Amino acid sequence: DAGITQSPRHKVTETGTPVTLRCHQTENHRYMYWYRQDPGHGLRLIHYSYGVKDTDKGEVSDGYSVSRSKTEDFLLTLESATSSQTSVYFCAISESRVIQYFGAGTRLSVL
Amino acid sequence: TQLLEQSPQFLSIQEGENLTVYCNSSSVFSSLQWYRQEPGEGPVLLVTVVTGGEVKKLKRLTFQFGDARKDSSLHITAAQTGDTGLYLCAGNTGNQFYFGTGTSLTVIP
């Protein structure tokens, strides 16, 4: 299995609070991605990174920001969480842009 | 924006039957991947196809990439209960990946 660790695995928070999810990899892959998975929508790309300090927006980036200060860590921040951001969040890594390896996911509930 | 449409959305079949899942788009992709996802876990890559018309076989699973690189299919022969899961197709253009909505397969013993 690819070395990808997501933390926390589960989180319950209140509307309006900031939340940061962490993705840590031990594979030294260049590309890292954050997705959310919701029923009826499949996986949708939030943000991705193509190198340290190099990030770009995905399909559903509003309300989210990311940072990558080291190759191995990619952080996803919800500045002020809303109920519509209740979802399962997946981190993925890729070296080739052809194959992605996924973490186990973080289940976030915003009450 | 849903670039990839998967069909059917749900599929329930008896063990031993054959099935085909379709992944269609109006967009051209550099490559297309198929993943399987179990409840509570992340998607796991099954195959990547990169050439139009390419056919890949993985034991009882056959994957085909359309000639125009806009669509793909997954065929399972003699389904087993272990094939149960959510099947996702994904296409990539440049740095981004776009996923289909998934096909939830249940194989009944």
Interface residues (C-beta under 8 A of the other chain):
Chain A: Y31 Y33 Y35 G40 H41 G42 L43 R44 L45 Y48 Y50 D56 G58 E59 F90 A92 R97 V98 I99 Q100 Y101 F102 G103 A104 G105
Chain B: T1 Q2 Q6 S30 S31 Q33 Y35 G40 E41 G42 P43 V44 L45 T48 V50 L88 A90 N92 G94 N95 Q96 F97 Y98 F99 G100 T101 G102
